[in-house]
Amino acid sequence: MTAASPWWTPDVHADRRPRLMLRNGLTAALRDWFARNDFIEVETAALQVSPGNEAHLAAFATEAVGPDGARAPLYLHTSPEFACKKLLAAGEQRIFSLGPVYRNRERGPLHHPEFTMLEWYRVGETYESLMRDCADLLALAATRAGAARFSFRGRDCDPFAEPERLTVADAFSRHAGIDLLATVAADVGTDRDALYAALTKAGLRTAPDDSWADLFSRVMVEKIEPNLGLGRATILCEYPVAEAALARPSPRDPRVAERFELYCCGVELANGFGELTDAEEQRRRFILEMDEKERIYGERYPLDEDFLAALAIMPQASGIALGFDRLAMLATGAQKVEDVIWTPVAGS
């Protein structure tokens, strides 16, 4: 089999260029939308003390060498979140960031080690306002690309239709026949054995060493995500607190958090929160996440003490991160994110 030509060969680039130019147009349209809605664009440092403290995110590690030769570990950020929240603590009200982030152990049709993230925050506003933003941006992307519908791997979605809102508990019931909240206690503790039994009854694969989080993720990947964003976008909301380390608890039900994800054509596009501002609770959740990371991957990342200190004075806010390359992929009809990245990272 003949190896594919590199992206930089003239014939390959000529095929890729129309989608790349549409990507540029989408970038300009998004910046215009945020400017018209009184957001300020911010640029955050890629090098951070901590890359983030989510169990399943893998970072690129490096180090800073001072003039005196002293060395200190640093990481490329997996998201601009910590830096953006420090800016909210400093007094900014509406901000957005559009720039590269870095995640290790990720490469495939929907993943790339370096990709572009669109992240924005609204101080003093609920996470429902972010849901409305998502609907607006889907329509904007489709309009700019001249796309009447989004399609991916045989799944279609109308980007102009009002998104469906579906709670995680309802999704588990609808698509897997599982009563998820029966496995979550009022103190937000989780019952691993109860969820294990529910998966077994539903005929889903299990393993003796599965944790509650492992079981939750398996249902999401195998039963729920393929059924989201079909016909119209889906906003999957009210995640159990155990699956929402950076979100505040819902006033409606303390077992769930103000977290939602946006899906189109079975593809996750965005992850939004009513932001947690309790620094001690955030520390506790980060430690739990790092304990889980150490259990699975044998490593943990440091806590950003500066971030936790800023969180203590951060105002109530809502924030969201959207995978810009995935949005560009859907808007232009590409079948993998590399098709809308100007210079893909080398490697397999």
N, C-alpha and C positions, 0 to 999 in steps of 0.2 A: 504494500500500500504506500502510495506517495504521501510524504508528509505535507501538511498544509503549509502554504507560504506564510511568512511572518506578516504581521499587521502593517509593517512599514513598507512593504513592496507596493509599487505604484498601482498595480491592478487591484490588489486587495483594498488599499486605501480608497480607491475610486468607488468601490462598492460600498464601503463603510461611510463615506463622507456625507451622503444625504442625511443619514440618521444623526451623525455628529453635529451637523449644522442645525437640525431640529432641536438637538439638545441645547445648543447655544441659545436658540430662540426661546426655549423654555426657561433657561436660566434668567434671561432678561425679563421675561414676563413675570416670573416669580418675584424678582427684585422690585419690579414696578408695583405688583400687588401689595407687597409688604410696605413699600414707601407710602402708597395711597392709604394704608390702614395704620399709619403713624408708628411703624416699627423702625428701630434703628439697627442697622447691620453692625455686628461686632465680629472681630477676628480674635480667636482664642489660640493660645500657645498649644502646639501639638505635644510638646514635652511636658510631662506631668509627674508628680511624686507618686501618684497612684493612677493606673489606667482605668479604674472603675472596680467595683467590688461585687460583680455578679458571678455566680458560680461557674457558668458555662461560657463566659467570655474569655478568650485567650489573647494576650497582648504581645507586642513586640518590645523586648527589653533592650535597654542601652545604658550608657552611663555618661555622666558629665565629668570632665577632667578640668580642674581649676588651674589657674596660673602656677600654683605651687605644687601641682601634681596630685592634689587630693582628689579622690574619686568618690562619686555618689551615684547610686542607681537612679535611673529615670526610665519612664515608659512612654511610648507613643500612645496618645489617648485613643480609647475606643469610642469616645463620644466627647463633645465639648461641654457636657452637662455640668461637671463640677465648676468649671470656669464661668459658665453662664450664670449659675446660681450665685457665685460670688459677686458677679456684677449686679444681680438683683438685690443682694444684701447691701451693695454699695449705693443703691438708689435708682437704678434703671427700672423702667416700667414695662416697656414692650421692646423686646430684642429678638433678633434672629441671627443665626449663623449658617452659612452655606460654604462648606469646605471639606477637605479630606479628613477621614478618620481611618484607623488601622486595626484590623482584627486578624490574629493568627489562627491557624487551623481552619480557615474558611476559604474554600474555592469551589465553584461550581456554577451552574446556570444562573443562580440567584445570589451568589456570594463571590466576593473578590477581596483579596487581602488589604487593598487600599481602595476605598470608595468614598463617594460624596454624600454627606449627611446634611439634611436641612433640619435645623432645630429652632424652635421658637417658643417664647414664653409671654404670658399675659399676667401681670400682677393684679391681684384683686378680682380676678375673673374665674369662673368655674370651668371644669374640664368640658362641660357641654359647649362652651364657646369654641374650644379646639375641634370638637366634632363638626361644628358648622364651618370652621376654617377648612377642614378636610374636604367637605363637599364642594366648597368653592374652588379649591385647588385642583381637584379632579377635573372639574368642568373647564377650568382654565387650561390645564395641560392638554386636554382633548381638543379644545378650540385652537390652541396655538399649533398643534400638530396636524390639525385638519382631520381628526379621527372621530367618527361617529360612535364607535364602540372600541373597547379594549378586548383583546383576545390573547390567550396564552394556553398552549397545550390543549386545545379543544374546548377551553372554557371561555365564555363571553361575559362581558359586564358593560352596562350602560353607565358611562361616567357622568351623565347629566341627571340621572335618576336620584331621588332622595335615598340616602343609604338606609339600609335596614339596621335597627338596633336590636342586639341579641345579647342577653347576659350569658356568662360562661356556664352558669348552672343550667339555664334553658338549653344551651348548646349540647351539654353532656346528656341531658334527658332526651333531646330530639334526635341526636345523631348516634348516641351510644347506649341509650336506655339506662343511664346511670344517674342516681341521685347524689350529685357531688357534695352538696352542702350537708348531707347526712354524715359525711366523713370529716367535717370541720366543726370544732367545738366553739362555744361562745367566747372562750378566751383565745381563739384563733389557732389553738393546737389542732393537729391533724391526726386522723386515725388511719394509719397505714394498713392495718389488717382489714378494716372495713372496705377500703378502696381496692385492696388486693382481691377480696372476695367478689366485689362488684365486677371487676375486670374478668375474673374467672367465669362468673355467671354469664357475662356478655360474650364469652368466647375469645377474648383478647389474650395475646401472649403475655406471660408473666415470668418472673425469675425469683427464686427464693430471696435473693439479696436486694430486690427492688425496694427503694424508699418510696414514700408517698409522692415525692416530687418526680421520681422516675415514672411512676404509674400515671400521674397527671399528664406528663409530657407525652407518653405513649398514646393516650387517648386523643390528645390534641393533634398529634402528627398523623395518626392513622385514621381517625374517624371524623374529626371536626374540621381541621384546616382545609382539606380538599373540598368541603361543602360550603365554604364561605366566599362571599363576593361573586356569586353566580347570578347573572341577570342584572343585578345592581350591587353596589358596594355593601359590605357588612361592617358595622362597628360592633366588635365583640367587647363587652364591658363587664364591670364588676368581677374582677378576678379575685380569687381567695387571697387574703392578706399574705399567706405564705408564698404566693407567686407574684408579689408586687412590692419588692423591697424598698422602692423609692416613692411609693404612693401613700397618701393618708387614708385611714379607714373611712368607709362610707357612713354617713350619719343615719342612713336607712337600715343598714345591717352591719354590725361591727365585724362580722366574719369575712366580709369582702371589702375590697379597696377601690378607690377612684382611679382605676386603670382601665384603658381600653386600647384595642389594636384595630387598625383599619386594614381590611382585606379587599382585594379585587382579583377575580379570576383564580381564587385559591392562593394568591400571593399576598403575604404580609407586607404592607407598605409603611405603616407607622405605628408608633407605640407612645401613648399619651398618659399623663397623670394629673390628678390633683396632687400637688407636690407635698410630700411630708416635710414639715419644718421642726419637728421634735428631734433635736440633736441626739439626745440620749437613746431614743427609740431607734433612730437611724443607725447609731453605733451598734446597738444590739443586733439589728437586722444584718448589718454588714458582717459582723463576726459570725453569725449563723451561715451567711452565704460563703464566707471564706472557709469555714469548717467543712461545708459541703464540697467546696472546690478541692480542699486537701484530701477529702475522702475519695473523690473520684479521680483527680488528676495528680495528686501528690504535691501540690504547690498552693501557695496563697500569695495575695498581693497586699502591700501595706495599706493602712488607712490614711487618708489625707486629713490630717488633723486641722489644717487650715480650712478645709472645706467644712468640717464639722463645726468649727468655731463660727464660720460665716453663716451656716445654717441656723444657728441660734438667734440671729438677728434678721434673717430673711423674711420678708413679708409673705402672706398667703399668696400663692400663685399657681398657675397651671402651665404645664410645659409638655412638649411633644417632639419626638424625633422621627423624621421621615427619610426613607432610603431614596434619595434623588435618582440614582441610577435605575432603580426598579421602576420608578414612575416614568422616567424617560423611555425605558424599555417597553412598557405597556403602551405608552402614547405613540411610539413610533412603529409598533408591531414587531420589534426585535424578539428573538427567542432566548437570548441570554444577555446578562448585563455587560459582558465584555464588548458586545456590539455597539454600545453607546458610551464607551470609555475611550477617550482619545488615545491614550498610550497605556495599554494594559501592562500589568506587572509581569516580569519575566518569570518563567517557571511553569510547572505542570499543574 
